């Protein structure tokens, strides 16, 4: 969801916060929220078990630090582990709170730290978009025989699919996850890694263009990408606010305010939504309008003046996928309701792998995002709507994705990314394949937690 760019910091100097003494590091205190949405306990247990299975998909190869495979094998991305999905998995496992989940979250956190400290080309705190965590033979016949850690000790970056760039959102979410993991374990390695992520963002993407904020990041060749994303800047508000809490360094407040100013410029009061961002740091990109700035802005900012974006999303992006629809991929007699990715998803006729998208396909990750956000806002009507949405996600969890695999082993309990193939409107689609990201957001909704706030995890 790319969208302003400059690697220079405002005023020619970047924030460079140090780390204060240990006694300034507060433990997270839960903020008041309405609590769980009466989840089916077996459904939640199954979702958490899927996250653990994704982290342990290649047990012979990944015996130490590791990352979780993002999608079931059936998607065709083999053992790709996206850092965004892994950040969500860490946060969801912490929200679950069991001893086994904490152990898995710690191993994934160790994986993020290892990736940061053992990049084959850079030692500047960055993470790549994705990594390989298990063996496969690529479509051209070229084998990838290793696990997450290569024989030379470096992290196995996702070179065959080109997942080599570094995006601000893909940094802020792992930063949040590491900060929360530090809050639970008190292991300073996680705090320090989160600080390095924050310093990379402020050093490389602080935009001085008219719309400000933080630009998209860099591509695989380390070339700056000039777009600026509303979603990414919302992520930065949340991440930098948490960094200020765990370090006490005032520079993170300045960074959070820089991101927040961009987000506020993207607010369309007349429409009740946030624009997607900017392509050049000067002009606002007004089409399409996506879901996640609406949901994440509530979770990060929790400001009533922007709360109408949740109501807009629940209304304008609502979809119902019915098996009788021409382009539906649902089994006969099944229907699933929720929300889709963006306004463009509702009218798209795009094709992926020769399959036409379904305009009424339900984005299950986004549906769980909306439920999580409504629960966090917490009115009686919000809770009722959230429970209805989570019921639909549980329905999809029980009905879709059967017979799929992780690392060749059959797996159950995961939530598929979409009820039927849908187009995001940003050049990529979502498929009916079990997904760590969608499953993690379901866990947030089912446990009534907010992953974007310090103390938001129970």
N, C-alpha and C positions, 0 to 999 in steps of 0.2 A: 504494500500500500504506500508506494513511494510518493514522497512528496516533499529546499533552500540551502545553500551550501557555503561554507567557508571553513577552512581548517584553522583560521586565526580566531583567537578568542577576542571577546569584546575589549576594546581599549588596548589591544596588543598584548594582554597578559591573560593566561589561563588560570583557572582555579587550581591550586596545587596543595590541597589540604594534607596536613600531617595527621598522625594518629596520636591522640592524647593518652594519658595514663589509663590503665585498666579500670580504675574506679569510676571513670566517666562513661563507661559503657553500660547503659541500662538494660535490664532484661525486658522483654516484651510484656506489656500488660494488656490483656484482652480488652478491646473496646466493646461497648454494648452493642449487641446485634441480636436478631430475633431467634438465633439458634437453628438447629436442623429443621428441615422441611418434612419431618416424619418420613425419612427415606426407608425403603424396604431394606432391612439390615442385610439380607442375603445378596441383594443387588449391589449394595455398597461394598460388601466383602468381596464380591466377584470383581468389581472394578479395581479395587486395591490389589487383588491378586494378579490381575492383568498387568498392572504397572510393575509389579515385582517381576513377573515373567518377562516383560520387555527388557528389564534391566539385566536379567540373567539368561538371555537368549543364547549366549555362546559361552557356557560355563567352563569349557576346557581351555578356551583362549583368553578369556577375561577373568582372571583370578584376583586382580587387585582393583585399581581405579577403573571405572568403566562408565559407559553411557548407554542409555536404553535405545533400542531400535524404535523409530518413531511410528512406523506403520507395519501392519501385517505384510508378510511376504507377497501377498497377492497384488499389492499395488505396483510392484515392479521396481521399487527403489532399493531392493535388496536390503542390506544391513545399515542403511543410512540412519544416523542419529542426529536430528536437528537440535541445536542447543536450546531453542525456544521450548520445544516439547520436553526436553530434559529438565529445564527450569520448572516447568509446570509440574512435572512428575515429583521433583523434590518437594515442592510446596504442598502438593496433594498428599504425599506420604507423611509430611509433617502434620498436616491437618488431620489425617487418620490417627496419628499419635501412638500407634502400637509400637512395641519394642522392635518387631520385625520390620515395620515400615521405616522406623528411624534408622535401622541398620542399612536398609537399602538406600534411603535418602543420603546417608553419609557416604556410601560408596559412589553414588552419582555425583555428589559434591566433590569428592576426591577426583572424579573424572574431569569435572570442569577445571579444577585447579591444575591437574596434570596437563590438560590441553593448553591452558594458558602458559604454563611454565615450560612446555616441550613442543612448541610450534616449530616446524622444520625451517622456517624462514624469518620469524620475527620474535623479539623478546620485549614487547611493548605493552603487554596486558590484553591484547586482543584475543577474541575467540572467533573461529570461522563459523559460517552458517551451519555447516554440517560435517560429520565425521563418519568413517566406516568403522563398524564394530564387529564385523564377522566376515568370513570368506564368501566369495561368490565369483562367478564368471560373468563378465560384462557381456552385453549384447554383441559386441564385436569379437568375442572370443578371448578377450584379454582377462586373465585371472587376477583376482584380488584375494590373496591367500591369508591375510593377517586379521588379527583382532584389533581392538582399539589402540593398543600400544604396539608400535612397530619393533622389529628386532633391535634397532638402534636406540630405542627408548622414546622416540618422538611420537607424537599423536598422529593417528592415521587420518589425515584430512580427506575430505570428500572430493577427491580430484576427478574421478571418472564422470560424475554428474556436474562438475563445475561449481560445487557448493563451497567456494573458496573465499568469497567476500565476507565483509564484516559490516553488519547493519546495526544501527543504534538500538532498535527494538530487540534484536537478537543479542545485544549486550546487556541492556537494562534488565531484562527478565532473569538471565542468569545472575546478574548482580543482586537482584531482589532475593532470589533463591539462596544465594550464598550468605547474604546478610541474615535472613531468617534462620538458616542453618547455624550460623554463628550464635544467634540468640538462644538457640536450644542447646547447643553443645559447648559453647564458650571456647571453641577452638579458634584461635586467632588466625590460623591459615585462611579460614573462610572469610573473615572480616578483611584481611589484607588483600585477598584476591578480589573481593568486591570493590575495594578502594582502587585497585589497579584498573578495573573495568571502568569505573567512573572517571578516572584520569584519562584513559584512552578516549572516552567520549568527549570530554571537555577540550582535550588537546586537538583532536582531529576533526570535530564536527560542529564546533561552536560557530554559528552563522552570524555574520555582521550585515547581511543583506536586509532589506527593509522589513521583511516579515519576521526576521530573527529566528529564535529557536535553534534546534540542532538539525543539521542536514542528515541525509539518509545513511551515510557511511562511505565505505570504499568497496570497489569491485575486486575480483580475484587478482587483478594486476596492481592493486593498491592505488587505483585512480579514484579520486573523490567523485561521489555521485551527488549531483547538485540538488536533487529533490529534497523536500522536507515533509515528513508525514505527521499528521495530527496524532495518529495512534502512537507513533514513536515518542513524540514529545509528551504525551500523557504518561507513557512508561517512564520517561525521565523525571517527571514531577514526582512520581511515586518513589522511584529508586533514589533520587538525590535527597528526598525528604527522609528516607530511611537511613541513608548514609550520614546525614546530619545527626540523626539520633544516636547511631552507634559509634560515631567518631567525635562528636562535639565540635567539628570544624565548621566555622561559619561560611566558608567558601561554598559548601554544598547548598546552603540556603540561596546564595546568589545564583548557582546553577539551576536550582529548582525554579526560581523566579523567572529565569531566562526562558526555560521551557514552558512555563505556565503562561507567559505573555504571548507566546506563539499560539498556544491552545485557545486562549481567549480571543485572539484575532480570527480564529477559525469558526467561532460561534456565530450562527445565523439566528438571531432572536426572532425574526419574522417567521422562520421556518421551523424553529425548534430542533435544529440539528447542528452537528459540526461538519464543516466541509472536510474533504479528505486531506487537504494540505496544499502544497505548491510544487510546481515542476522546476521553478527557477529561483525561488526565494523572493520574488517580486509580486507575481500575480497568484491569486488563489485559484486552485483547481476545484471547480464546482461540480464535476461529474466523473464517475458516479458517487453516490453518497453511501458509505459503508456502515455496518453495524457497530464495529468494535470501538470507535471513538465515543459512541453513545454509552455503551456499557462500561468501558474502562474509565471514562471520565468520571462516572459516578463513583466507582470503586476507589479511584485515586484522589479525587477532589472532595467528594461527598458534599457538594454545594447545591442547595435547593434551586438556585437560579438556573442550573443546567439540568435539573432532574427531568424536565420535560422531554429531553432526548430519549429517555427510556420509554416514555409513553409513545413518542413518535415511532421508535423502533418496533415496539410491540404491535402497533397498528399498521404502519406502512410496509413493514417487511414480513408480515405474517403470511405463512404459506401452509397449505395442506397437500401432502403428496398422497395420491390415491392410486392403487394398483391398476385401476381402469383407465388412467390417463395414458395418452399415446406414448409419451416418452418416459413414463415411470419405470423404475427397475424393481419395484416392490413385488414380493410374492402375491399371488392371487388372493384377494379378499382383505388385504392389509392396507391401512392408512396410517400416516404419521403427520402430526401438526407441529409447527414451531415457527422459526424465522429463518430467513435466508441471509446471504452474505452482504448484499448491497442492492441498491435500486436497479443496477444493471442486471443483476441475476434474475429479476422478475420477467425480463423480456428477451433474454439471450437465446440465440439459436446456434451457438457455437458447437463445435464438435471436438472431442478428445478421443484419440485412438479410434476414429471412425464412428464414435457413438455420440448422438445428439444429446445435449444437456436437457434437463427437465426444469422448466422455469418455476415449478412448484416443489422442487427438491428442498428438503429441510437440511439446513446446516446445523448438525447436532452440537458441535462445539459452541456455535453462537447462541443456540437455544439455551444451553446450559449457562453461558455467560449472562444472558438476559435474566435467567432465573436467579443466578447468584447475585446480580445487581439489585433486582427487585427485593429479594430477601434482605439485603443489606440496607436498602432504603426503609423497608419495614412497616409500611402501612398495612392495614388489614387487607385492603384490596391487592396490594403488592404480594402479600403472602399467599393469597388464594391463586393469583396468576402464576406465581413461581411454582407452587405445588402442581398446578396443571401442566406447566412446561416440563417439570422434572418427571411427572408421570409419563409424558410422551418420550422423554429420553430413556426411561427405564423400559418402556414398551419397545423402543428400537433396540436397546441392549439385548433384550430377551429374544428378539425376532430376527435380527439381521447380523450378518458377519459369521454365521456358522460355518465350520469346516475350514477356517482360515488358520494361518500358521505364523509363528515367529521363529526364525532360524530353523525352519523345517519341522518344528514340533507344533502340533495342533494346540490352539489356544482359545479360551472362551473368556467372557466377562468384559471385554473391551467394548466401548461405544464406537460405532462407525462414524467416519467423518461426515457423511451425508447419507440421507435416506435413498436418494438417487443422484446420479451424476449432476452436479450443478456447476455453473460458471461464476467465478467471483466477480467478473467484470474488470479484473486487473491482470489478465493474461494467464491465469492458472485456474484449475478446477479442483473440486473435492469429490471423492469417490466413496462408494459403499464398502469401505475397508476399515477394520478396527484401527483406532488411532490413539496414541498416548495423549495427545493434546485434548481431544474431545473427552476422553475418559477422565482426565484430570479436572477439567472444568465441571464435569458431572460430580466429582467428589467434592469440589468446593461448594456446589449448590446443595448437595445432600448433607453436608456437614454444617452448612450455614456459616461459612468462613469467607473472609476477604483477603486474598493473597497479596493485595497491593498496599496494605497498611501495616505498620508495625503494631503487633498485637492482634492482627486480624485473623491469625490462625489460632485455633483453640488448643 
